[in-house]
Amino acid sequence: MKTLTSLPNPRRQARHRGAVAVEFALVLIPLITLLVGVVEYGRALHQYNTLAKSVRGAVRYLTIHNPSDPLYPVAAARCLVVHGNEGCTGAALVPGLTTDMIRVCNPVSSTDCPGETYSAVTTGLGLINLVEVRVVGFPFDTSLPFVPGLNDIQFNTIRATMRQVL
């Protein structure tokens, strides 16, 4: 049996009626901010990972070709990084990526990497030739252009180097 002291007081309920909504609104603002930050960080990691994988695929493609061959496929390697295929067809794998951001360094041509040596590199097993593919100056494409500072983020150089087959 309920006593009079255990029954809800209508006056007390009326005073606290909007308190829960106000507390929820105060907690919701930082939670939404945190959620949006986590999503943007995840997008940045996804774009970086996509670039790293495409650079590795392009350098692997170039390792089986002779860099002194007149048909050395530098353009095809750049297309592999940007579009995922040798023909430069389809959309870019990552929004904002262009073939102008791709550098190919090899033992024969040093136009993309002046002052660096990729031929006859000394290792513990003797001399080898290297090929390197880089993505330089890629800007992170944010989905929140209205947030100050997010439009100015640029990835560091993403590179992959492998032994060149001659």
Buried (B, 14 or more C-beta within 10 A) or exposed (E): EEEEEEEEEEEEEEEEEEEEEEEEEEEEEEEEEEEEEEEBEEBBEEBBEBBBBBBBBBBBBBBEBBBEEEEBBBEBBBBBBBBBEBEBEEEBBBEEBEBEBBBBBBBBBBEBBEEEEBBEBEEEEEEBBBBBBBBBEBBBBBEEEEEEEBEEEEBEEBBBBBEBEE
